[in-house]
Amino acid sequence: MRLSSNPLNGRRGQMLRRTAFSALVGCLLLPVASTAAPTPAVAPPTKSLTAQWWQTFVAVPAGDAATRCDLGTGTIVFLGATATGTVDRSCTLSAGTSVLLPLINIECSSLEAPPFFGANPGQRLVCAKRFADEFTDLVLTINGVPVKDLSRLRVRSQPFQFSPVDGNLFGITAGTGGSVSDGYWALIGPLAPGDYVVFGSGTYPPFDFATSIAYHLHVV
Protein backbone atom coordinates (compact mmCIF):
# COMPACT_ATOMS: atom_id res chain seq x y z
CA MET A 1 0.00 0.00 0.00
CA ARG A 2 1.42 3.43 -0.94
CA LEU A 3 0.67 6.31 1.40
CA SER A 4 0.58 9.90 0.23
CA SER A 5 2.98 12.30 1.84
CA ASN A 6 1.47 14.00 4.89
CA PRO A 7 2.26 14.58 8.59
CA LEU A 8 0.50 11.36 9.65
CA ASN A 9 2.77 9.08 7.62
CA GLY A 10 5.00 8.31 10.63
CA ARG A 11 2.14 7.11 12.79
CA ARG A 12 0.57 5.30 9.86
CA GLY A 13 3.81 3.49 9.18
CA GLN A 14 3.89 2.32 12.79
CA MET A 15 0.31 1.10 12.45
CA LEU A 16 1.19 -0.94 9.38
CA ARG A 17 4.01 -2.65 11.25
CA ARG A 18 2.14 -3.35 14.45
CA THR A 19 -1.41 -4.18 13.38
CA ALA A 20 -2.47 -7.55 12.06
CA PHE A 21 -4.95 -7.05 9.26
CA SER A 22 -6.77 -9.40 6.90
CA ALA A 23 -8.78 -7.38 4.40
CA LEU A 24 -10.65 -7.82 1.14
CA VAL A 25 -10.41 -5.51 -1.84
CA GLY A 26 -12.44 -6.34 -4.95
CA CYS A 27 -13.33 -9.89 -3.88
CA LEU A 28 -15.85 -10.25 -6.68
CA LEU A 29 -12.94 -10.39 -9.13
CA LEU A 30 -11.36 -13.39 -7.39
CA PRO A 31 -12.30 -17.03 -8.16
CA VAL A 32 -14.30 -19.11 -5.74
CA ALA A 33 -13.31 -22.64 -4.78
CA SER A 34 -13.42 -25.19 -7.58
CA THR A 35 -14.65 -28.13 -5.49
CA ALA A 36 -17.91 -27.73 -3.61
CA ALA A 37 -17.53 -27.98 0.15
CA PRO A 38 -20.12 -27.64 2.90
CA THR A 39 -20.30 -24.26 4.62
CA PRO A 40 -18.32 -24.50 7.86
CA ALA A 41 -19.30 -23.04 11.21
CA VAL A 42 -17.93 -19.61 12.09
CA ALA A 43 -17.54 -18.52 15.71
CA PRO A 44 -15.50 -16.11 17.82
CA PRO A 45 -12.41 -17.74 19.38
CA THR A 46 -11.59 -17.72 23.07
CA LYS A 47 -9.56 -14.88 24.55
CA SER A 48 -6.65 -17.24 25.20
CA LEU A 49 -6.62 -18.42 21.60
CA THR A 50 -6.17 -14.89 20.28
CA ALA A 51 -3.30 -14.40 22.72
CA GLN A 52 -1.70 -17.61 21.45
CA TRP A 53 -1.99 -16.34 17.88
CA TRP A 54 0.05 -13.24 18.75
CA GLN A 55 2.56 -15.21 20.81
CA THR A 56 3.06 -17.53 17.83
CA PHE A 57 3.44 -14.98 15.04
CA VAL A 58 5.77 -12.56 16.82
CA ALA A 59 8.06 -15.50 17.63
CA VAL A 60 8.84 -16.31 13.97
CA PRO A 61 10.57 -14.22 11.29
CA ALA A 62 8.37 -12.31 8.86
CA GLY A 63 9.06 -14.78 6.02
CA ASP A 64 7.79 -17.71 8.05
CA ALA A 65 4.72 -15.81 9.19
CA ALA A 66 3.79 -15.22 5.55
CA THR A 67 4.18 -18.78 4.26
CA ARG A 68 3.64 -21.44 6.92
CA CYS A 69 0.42 -23.41 7.34
CA ASP A 70 1.54 -25.52 10.31
CA LEU A 71 1.39 -22.97 13.12
CA GLY A 72 -1.34 -23.31 15.70
CA THR A 73 -2.49 -25.48 18.55
CA GLY A 74 -4.15 -28.90 18.52
CA THR A 75 -6.49 -29.13 15.53
CA ILE A 76 -6.59 -25.34 15.07
CA VAL A 77 -4.31 -23.79 12.43
CA PHE A 78 -3.43 -20.12 12.81
CA LEU A 79 -3.75 -18.32 9.49
CA GLY A 80 -1.35 -15.43 9.08
CA ALA A 81 -2.00 -11.79 8.42
CA THR A 82 -0.41 -9.05 6.41
CA ALA A 83 0.90 -5.83 7.84
CA THR A 84 0.50 -4.12 4.46
CA GLY A 85 -0.33 -4.85 0.84
CA THR A 86 -2.26 -7.58 -0.94
CA VAL A 87 -1.53 -11.25 -0.23
CA ASP A 88 -2.85 -14.48 -1.78
CA ARG A 89 -1.96 -17.67 0.09
CA SER A 90 -2.70 -21.40 -0.19
CA CYS A 91 -2.70 -24.16 2.42
CA THR A 92 -3.37 -27.90 2.37
CA LEU A 93 -4.98 -29.06 5.60
CA SER A 94 -6.34 -32.28 7.09
CA ALA A 95 -10.07 -32.83 7.39
CA GLY A 96 -11.32 -31.93 10.85
CA THR A 97 -8.99 -28.95 11.11
CA SER A 98 -10.31 -25.53 12.12
CA VAL A 99 -8.62 -22.26 11.16
CA LEU A 100 -8.27 -19.02 13.10
CA LEU A 101 -8.32 -15.97 10.83
CA PRO A 102 -7.78 -12.40 12.09
CA LEU A 103 -10.08 -10.04 10.19
CA ILE A 104 -8.57 -6.93 11.75
CA ASN A 105 -6.97 -6.60 15.15
CA ILE A 106 -4.25 -4.79 17.06
CA GLU A 107 -2.10 -5.30 20.10
CA CYS A 108 -0.54 -2.84 22.56
CA SER A 109 2.46 -3.83 24.64
CA SER A 110 5.21 -2.80 27.02
CA LEU A 111 7.80 -3.17 24.23
CA GLU A 112 6.50 -0.49 21.89
CA ALA A 113 6.54 3.28 21.69
CA PRO A 114 3.33 5.33 21.90
CA PRO A 115 0.63 5.14 20.67
CA PHE A 116 1.03 1.36 21.13
CA PHE A 117 2.68 1.47 24.58
CA GLY A 118 1.07 0.36 27.82
CA ALA A 119 3.07 0.24 31.04
CA ASN A 120 0.67 -2.19 32.73
CA PRO A 121 -2.18 -4.53 31.73
CA GLY A 122 -4.84 -1.89 32.39
CA GLN A 123 -3.17 0.65 30.14
CA ARG A 124 -2.69 -1.95 27.43
CA LEU A 125 -6.38 -2.91 27.56
CA VAL A 126 -7.40 0.74 27.12
CA CYS A 127 -4.86 1.23 24.31
CA ALA A 128 -6.03 -1.75 22.27
CA LYS A 129 -9.70 -0.95 22.83
CA ARG A 130 -9.20 2.62 21.62
CA PHE A 131 -7.98 1.36 18.25
CA ALA A 132 -10.46 -1.52 17.91
CA ASP A 133 -13.44 0.72 18.63
CA GLU A 134 -12.75 2.44 15.30
CA PHE A 135 -12.36 -0.65 13.12
CA THR A 136 -14.99 -0.70 10.40
CA ASP A 137 -15.95 -2.05 6.95
CA LEU A 138 -15.79 -5.65 8.15
CA VAL A 139 -16.31 -8.38 5.55
CA LEU A 140 -15.88 -12.14 5.74
CA THR A 141 -16.79 -14.48 2.88
CA ILE A 142 -16.32 -18.22 2.50
CA ASN A 143 -16.55 -19.51 -1.08
CA GLY A 144 -18.13 -16.21 -2.03
CA VAL A 145 -20.90 -16.41 0.58
CA PRO A 146 -20.91 -13.50 3.06
CA VAL A 147 -20.83 -14.35 6.75
CA LYS A 148 -23.30 -12.18 8.67
CA ASP A 149 -23.29 -10.52 12.08
CA LEU A 150 -19.55 -9.94 12.21
CA SER A 151 -19.85 -7.76 15.32
CA ARG A 152 -20.09 -10.98 17.33
CA LEU A 153 -16.53 -11.82 16.29
CA ARG A 154 -14.88 -9.08 18.34
CA VAL A 155 -12.60 -10.54 21.00
CA ARG A 156 -10.31 -8.74 23.43
CA SER A 157 -7.56 -11.02 24.68
CA GLN A 158 -6.56 -11.61 28.24
CA PRO A 159 -3.27 -9.89 29.20
CA PHE A 160 -0.41 -12.10 28.03
CA GLN A 161 3.36 -12.28 27.81
CA PHE A 162 5.05 -12.58 24.44
CA SER A 163 8.60 -12.71 23.09
CA PRO A 164 9.02 -11.08 19.66
CA VAL A 165 12.09 -12.06 17.66
CA ASP A 166 14.19 -9.78 15.49
CA GLY A 167 12.60 -9.33 12.08
CA ASN A 168 9.05 -10.24 13.14
CA LEU A 169 6.23 -9.31 10.77
CA PHE A 170 4.99 -6.42 12.90
CA GLY A 171 8.30 -4.71 13.62
CA ILE A 172 7.88 -5.07 17.38
CA THR A 173 11.11 -4.69 19.35
CA ALA A 174 12.65 -8.06 20.22
CA GLY A 175 12.44 -9.06 23.87
CA THR A 176 9.87 -10.26 26.37
CA GLY A 177 7.01 -8.09 27.54
CA GLY A 178 3.31 -7.83 28.24
CA SER A 179 0.61 -7.33 25.61
CA VAL A 180 -3.15 -7.21 25.01
CA SER A 181 -4.93 -7.53 21.67
CA ASP A 182 -8.39 -6.46 20.56
CA GLY A 183 -10.24 -6.88 17.28
CA TYR A 184 -12.21 -9.23 15.07
CA TRP A 185 -11.40 -12.92 14.61
CA ALA A 186 -13.09 -15.86 12.87
CA LEU A 187 -12.70 -19.43 14.10
CA ILE A 188 -13.80 -21.43 11.05
CA GLY A 189 -14.49 -25.16 11.09
CA PRO A 190 -14.01 -28.01 11.65
CA LEU A 191 -13.49 -28.22 7.88
CA ALA A 192 -14.81 -31.11 5.80
CA PRO A 193 -12.85 -32.32 2.74
CA GLY A 194 -13.04 -29.90 -0.18
CA ASP A 195 -11.74 -26.54 -1.31
CA TYR A 196 -12.43 -23.24 0.39
CA VAL A 197 -11.64 -19.64 -0.47
CA VAL A 198 -11.70 -17.42 2.61
CA PHE A 199 -11.65 -13.62 2.45
CA GLY A 200 -11.75 -11.13 5.28
CA SER A 201 -11.66 -7.35 5.53
CA GLY A 202 -11.48 -4.43 7.88
CA THR A 203 -10.29 -0.84 7.83
CA TYR A 204 -8.98 1.72 10.29
CA PRO A 205 -10.20 5.12 9.01
CA PRO A 206 -8.07 7.35 11.28
CA PHE A 207 -4.96 6.07 9.49
CA ASP A 208 -6.80 5.70 6.16
CA PHE A 209 -5.56 2.11 6.12
CA ALA A 210 -6.77 -1.06 4.41
CA THR A 211 -5.14 -4.18 3.04
CA SER A 212 -6.27 -7.44 1.42
CA ILE A 213 -5.70 -11.15 1.89
CA ALA A 214 -7.10 -14.34 0.37
CA TYR A 215 -6.68 -17.89 1.66
CA HIS A 216 -7.22 -20.88 -0.62
CA LEU A 217 -7.66 -23.93 1.61
CA HIS A 218 -7.47 -27.46 0.19
CA VAL A 219 -8.77 -29.90 2.81
CA VAL A 220 -8.14 -33.63 2.39
Buried (B, 14 or more C-beta within 10 A) or exposed (E): BEBEEEEBEEBBBBBBBBBBBBBBBEBEEBEBBEEEBEEBEBBBBBBEBBBBBBBBBBBBEBEBBBEBBEBBEEEBBBBBBBBBEBBEBEBEBEEEBBBBBBBBBBBBBBBBEEBBBBEEBEBBBEBBBEBBEEBEEBBBBBBEEEBEEBEEBBBBBEBBEBEBBEEBBBBBEEEEBBBBBBBBBBBBBBBEBBBBBBBBBBBBEEBEBBBBBBBBBBBE
